[in-house]
Every structure is written in structure tokens, then in C-alpha cells.
Amino acid sequence: MKLINFTSAGHTRAGAIVEDQVIDLNYAYQAQLKAEGKYRFEEIAHAFVPATADELYQGGKESLQLAQNAIDFILANPESFDKKVVYKKNEVKVEAPVQKPGKIICVGHNYREHILEMGRELPSNPVIFAKFANTILGPDDDIPFYPISDQLDYEAEFTFVIGKQARNISEEEALDYVAGYTITNDVTYRDIQRRTLQWLQGKTIDGTAPIGPYLVTSDELQDPSGLDVILKVNGEVRQKTNTANLVFDVKKLVAFLSNLMTLEPGDVVLTGTPGGVGFAMNPQQFLKDGDVVTIEIDKVGTLENKVRATEVVATV
């Protein structure tokens, strides 16, 4: 399943992309329950297949399976409900598959080649920092470029979303706690990031985390290793790697993080960026107004966003 949030007529709801269609998951499940003669079908649907993807993750694999069953039903019975369930993709605005996560955990220095280009040694433990929900953009959004810096940089990040509460989880069971996988561009204002030892300032400016194009659920992508990762700026390849080059892979990160903190459904983990960031190029090449950043990851999809210069919203 390819999970999204989508907006139509001012309302944002949980959906799934099936070819060139978007299916409203909550309404699809309502339609199925009504056809089965269930009383209180609306209430049951809201409990088990909620109207937003953020709530859907809280239901774990049971809710995801019910959502898949509802997709199958509505594809076979497209006229079975009095509310609009199926949209053409170009009729809606596709949003990030997670919009209000409790945590956005980022891993730094996790690809061998990126560590070397930054002149550092391989870490013995994951380097972690945070982004916040204010940074999230969808795949149909532009990246805002505020005039607070001229060092706007890109970072391709293979990303996973937690599917059930995790605490003190072993590597062997770690993947069972992952809802699915997506792509994030960890957009960074480099000079702001580097003006203190703590990176948070340059990482948490509004609109610095485009996520998408959807979440591929873990039943479809069962093995997150060995996936090619490519980032292009205006068609020029800047970053290229494979998730096999991660120092700490998904299993290790779930185990490590869950032994520090309780991971909750909908928490987002960015696994790190490979070599080729603009800051490390000679000469340095930062993003500018109008640039198009495209990130492709095998079996996950393509995230593409345009950089758009905008007015300053805050003093930093």
C-alpha cells in the first residue's frame, strides 16, 4: 500500500495511491461495512481506519490490513457509497504521509562516504538530532528559501515510520515495529547549522523536511537494505549511494533508539545522507530559487520539490 494524506475541498484525509487514483481509506471502509449490513458503520470505521494517516498508524498492522481490504472492496464496487471515495490523482493535493509526528529523529554521519567527505571518523554510536513538525512539506509543495542565508543545502534521506509502540526492542524483531518507508529531503541552512556545535538551528526552519511521495508499507517493502539512493539538482546527479552503505541500518536504529526512548506510532526516523552535499563540493554549490531537487529510492519512489524564494518569517 502507498499511504498518503490528501487534501480536497479544504479537508485533509488519509488515502492510498493506486495507479493514477487516490482512494479515501476511511470512506472506503465505511462503504465496505455498510455493504456488509453493519450498524454504526461510521463509528466503527473511524475507530479502526481513521480519517488521517497519522491516526491510522496508531492502529498498527490491524488497521493497515483493514485499510487494504477496504481498497480491494471499493475497487470492485466503485459505486457502492454515497460519498466520494475515489479521486483522480490530479484532483487532489498530495500531502506528506505523516503530518504531525510526535518525534522526527534524524541520524547524522551514517553513510561511510559522507563521513569521509566531512573529514570525520566512523561513529561508534549513532549521531542523532531532531527536526520538528513545522518542517514537514508534502511532495506537491515548494521548498521555501528564506533570505536568512545563502547556504541552502539538500540531503537525501531514506526514512522509516514507526508502526507500533517500541521500547527496548532487539535488532531481530525491529522491522516488525516499522509501518513503512518513505523519502525525506533534510533541507539545511548550512551556515546557520554550523554557527554552533548543536545543529538544531539550521535543521528546524519552516519547510525544511519535504516527505513523500507516499509511505510504502512494510508488507510491500520487507527488506530495506540494498536500495539505490540518487539525488539530482536540475537533473544533475549530486548524491548516489545504496542503503547497504549505512553504518547503522534500520534494524540497528530501531534497537538503539528504542533503548533510549519509547518510539510511538507515527514517529519518523531519517536514516542519514550520503556524500555529495553542496557544502562539501569544490566549489560549494548551494540551492537557489527555481532549482528542482529530485530524490529517487529503489522500491520507494521519487520525491521532487522546487525551491522557491520567499520572504523572511523570523529573525534567526
VOGU-3710 file (C-alpha; in Angstrom, 3 decimals, decimal comma):
1> mklinftsag> 0,000/0,000/0,000  1,141/3,535/-0,815  -0,186/5,703/2,016  -0,666/9,462/1,868  -2,642/12,271/3,355  -4,504/14,208/0,684  -6,438/17,462/0,600  -9,674/18,001/-1,316  -12,145/20,867/-0,868  -10,187/22,097/2,156
11> htragaived> -10,265/18,776/4,040  -7,212/16,568/4,606  -7,800/12,825/4,866  -5,940/9,506/4,751  -5,623/7,949/1,336  -3,823/5,388/-0,733  -2,438/5,794/-4,229  -3,455/3,046/-6,641  -2,031/3,736/-10,095  -3,417/7,189/-11,014
21> qvidlnyayq> -6,160/7,146/-8,386  -6,398/8,229/-4,753  -8,728/6,253/-2,515  -10,176/7,728/0,674  -9,469/4,942/3,177  -11,992/5,899/5,831  -14,843/6,250/3,342  -13,800/3,034/1,599  -14,041/1,161/4,894  -17,373/2,805/5,666
31> aqlkaegkyr> -18,635/1,606/2,285  -17,469/-1,936/2,986  -19,064/-2,029/6,442  -22,336/-0,597/5,141  -22,455/-3,187/2,365  -21,944/-5,886/4,999  -25,008/-4,589/6,868  -23,084/-3,283/9,857  -24,854/-0,872/12,191  -22,849/2,189/13,325
41> feeiahafvp> -20,570/1,703/10,312  -19,329/5,306/10,513  -18,240/4,960/14,140  -16,606/1,582/13,526  -14,711/2,971/10,536  -13,454/5,992/12,468  -12,173/3,679/15,219  -10,317/1,201/13,016  -9,491/3,116/9,811  -9,389/6,772/10,917
51> atadelyqgg> -9,679/9,752/8,621  -5,986/10,797/8,805  -2,865/8,749/8,210  -1,348/9,968/11,479  -4,214/8,313/13,388  -4,151/5,272/11,123  -0,609/4,357/12,221  -1,847/4,107/15,806  -3,966/1,110/14,796  -0,875/-0,814/13,778
61> keslqlaqna> -0,948/-3,704/11,328  -4,612/-4,437/12,048  -5,706/-1,033/10,790  -3,392/-1,204/7,783  -4,805/-4,600/6,825  -8,377/-3,330/7,197  -7,468/-0,358/5,007  -6,076/-2,704/2,349  -9,256/-4,807/2,493  -11,313/-1,631/2,051
71> idfilanpes> -9,247/-0,673/-1,009  -9,921/-4,081/-2,541  -13,644/-3,717/-1,826  -14,026/-0,241/-3,293  -12,070/-1,119/-6,447  -14,501/-3,961/-7,010  -17,537/-1,865/-6,013  -16,762/1,743/-7,012  -20,390/2,940/-6,944  -21,301/1,382/-3,593
81> fdkkvvykkn> -21,247/4,519/-1,419  -22,968/7,891/-1,375  -19,757/9,821/-0,580  -16,852/10,344/-2,968  -14,273/7,663/-2,305  -12,136/7,511/-5,435  -10,363/10,526/-6,947  -8,092/11,005/-9,883  -4,672/11,907/-8,537  -4,715/15,284/-10,281
91> evkveapvqk> -7,969/16,174/-8,479  -6,328/16,338/-5,053  -3,234/17,778/-3,382  -0,985/15,010/-2,112  0,346/15,778/1,360  3,127/14,205/3,423  2,271/10,684/4,651  2,885/11,934/8,214  1,894/15,468/9,183  2,091/15,733/12,956
101> pgkiicvghn> 4,577/13,155/14,250  5,414/13,134/17,914  9,094/12,835/17,026  11,258/13,405/13,959  14,566/11,732/14,734  17,487/12,355/12,386  20,695/10,373/12,148  23,885/12,172/11,195  27,126/10,730/9,828  25,556/7,412/8,842
111> yrehilemgr> 26,888/6,848/5,312  30,541/5,967/5,076  31,286/8,237/2,107  29,566/11,263/3,671  31,525/10,796/6,905  34,773/10,744/4,962  33,942/13,845/2,877  33,184/15,760/6,072  36,600/14,743/7,465  35,294/12,627/10,333
121> elpsnpvifa> 35,763/9,103/11,677  33,098/6,408/11,675  30,974/6,813/14,822  30,743/4,050/17,417  27,180/5,109/18,221  24,573/6,824/16,033  24,712/10,622/15,973  21,143/11,806/16,465  19,400/15,169/16,356  15,832/16,369/15,802
131> kfantilgpd> 13,586/18,161/13,414  10,045/19,257/14,291  6,628/19,031/12,651  6,845/22,648/11,425  9,443/21,477/8,902  7,182/18,994/7,103  6,152/19,582/3,492  4,391/17,314/1,037  5,550/16,159/-2,396  3,383/18,812/-4,092
141> ddipfypisd> 4,910/21,679/-2,077  7,743/24,073/-2,891  10,722/24,364/-0,547  10,656/27,910/0,872  14,024/29,701/0,691  14,062/32,451/3,294  16,541/35,335/2,943  18,260/34,475/6,204  21,148/32,684/4,488  22,537/31,939/1,049
151> qldyeaeftf> 23,670/28,422/2,012  20,569/26,291/1,423  21,617/22,654/1,041  19,974/19,310/0,261  20,230/15,905/1,923  18,620/12,767/0,522  17,346/10,605/3,371  15,865/7,099/3,344  13,169/7,355/6,009  11,024/4,986/8,031
161> vigkqarnis> 7,917/5,493/10,154  7,205/3,605/13,367  4,063/1,433/13,308  3,642/0,407/16,930  4,985/1,396/20,315  8,586/0,248/20,692  10,659/0,096/23,853  13,839/-1,957/24,365  13,444/-3,753/21,025  16,065/-6,164/19,708
171> eeealdyvag> 17,501/-5,979/16,201  15,910/-9,349/15,410  12,379/-8,024/15,976  12,987/-4,430/14,900  11,391/-4,480/11,440  8,102/-5,662/12,942  7,806/-2,191/14,506  8,132/-0,310/11,199  4,938/0,815/9,444  6,726/1,610/6,207
181> ytitndvtyr> 9,280/3,613/4,276  9,417/6,952/2,507  11,849/9,692/1,407  12,806/12,941/3,123  14,900/15,838/1,909  16,635/17,087/5,063  16,957/20,650/3,770  19,611/22,507/5,758  20,761/26,100/6,104  24,460/25,225/6,388
191> diqrrtlqwl> 25,893/28,413/7,880  23,121/28,538/10,480  23,657/24,842/11,256  27,369/25,302/11,768  27,460/28,526/13,754  27,158/26,455/16,962  28,187/22,893/17,835  24,491/21,961/18,047  22,962/21,571/14,569  19,320/22,214/15,504
201> qgktidgtap> 19,133/25,827/14,320  19,874/25,073/10,690  17,666/21,987/10,623  14,349/23,189/12,036  13,420/26,214/9,920  9,896/26,041/8,480  9,558/23,842/5,413  12,891/22,046/5,611  11,554/18,478/5,505  9,716/17,553/2,314
211> igpylvtsde> 8,446/13,976/2,770  6,933/11,637/0,209  5,810/10,822/-2,371  3,964/8,370/-0,096  4,691/5,727/2,549  5,329/2,241/1,164  4,013/-0,109/3,845  6,379/-2,718/5,233  4,333/-5,629/3,891  5,293/-4,410/0,394
221> lqdpsgldvi> 8,891/-3,465/1,228  10,048/-6,154/3,613  13,805/-5,669/3,216  15,078/-2,068/3,461  18,675/-2,977/2,628  20,301/-2,802/-0,787  18,246/0,130/-2,127  19,855/2,633/-4,509  19,536/6,301/-3,465  20,020/9,116/-6,002
231> lkvngevrqk> 19,585/12,878/-5,581  19,605/15,244/-8,552  19,520/19,031/-8,755  18,050/20,196/-12,064  18,783/16,738/-13,468  22,447/16,674/-12,358  23,337/13,769/-10,053  24,731/15,112/-6,780  24,289/12,190/-4,388  24,364/8,482/-5,174
241> tntanlvfdv> 24,604/5,577/-2,756  22,910/2,412/-1,561  21,316/1,700/1,819  23,809/-1,159/2,138  26,353/1,589/2,915  24,581/2,680/6,100  26,764/2,406/9,180  23,638/1,855/11,295  20,822/0,236/9,312  17,096/0,238/10,100
251> kklvaflsnl> 17,313/-2,729/12,468  20,180/-1,193/14,411  18,450/2,190/14,603  15,150/0,797/15,910  17,040/-1,169/18,565  19,316/1,738/19,516  16,597/4,404/19,633  14,057/2,225/21,446  16,603/1,636/24,177  16,884/5,420/24,643
261> mtlepgdvvl> 13,231/6,421/24,310  9,801/4,977/23,708  9,059/5,140/19,993  5,402/5,779/19,176  3,311/5,078/16,060  3,876/7,819/13,519  7,352/8,750/14,759  9,633/9,486/11,801  13,285/8,449/11,532  15,618/9,893/8,881
271> tgtpggvgfa> 18,495/7,466/8,456  21,183/9,871/7,225  22,505/11,339/3,976  25,253/10,124/1,623  28,175/12,058/0,197  27,705/14,830/-2,339  26,085/17,601/-0,327  26,550/21,080/-1,758  28,568/22,262/1,234  31,275/19,653/0,593
281> mnpqqflkdg> 31,669/20,340/-3,144  34,588/22,323/-4,516  33,449/24,930/-5,276  30,447/24,753/-2,971  27,087/24,564/-4,756  24,046/25,591/-2,759  20,412/25,619/-3,838  18,896/28,718/-5,389  15,448/29,966/-6,339  13,903/27,774/-9,041
291> dvvtieidkv> 16,126/24,721/-8,521  14,357/21,354/-8,698  15,546/18,678/-6,261  14,681/15,085/-7,159  15,335/12,110/-4,883  14,838/8,557/-6,155  14,999/5,455/-3,962  14,503/1,922/-5,263  11,120/0,395/-4,389  10,086/3,599/-2,585
301> gtlenkvrat> 9,542/6,171/-5,328  10,537/9,691/-6,343  10,260/12,879/-4,284  10,577/16,104/-6,271  10,294/19,661/-4,963  11,117/23,076/-6,375  12,964/25,742/-4,374  11,006/28,979/-4,090  12,465/32,212/-2,700  10,145/33,739/-0,128
311> evvatv> 10,028/36,496/2,447  11,621/36,139/5,826  9,276/34,963/8,592  11,569/35,223/11,564  14,922/36,565/12,712  17,499/33,860/13,330
//
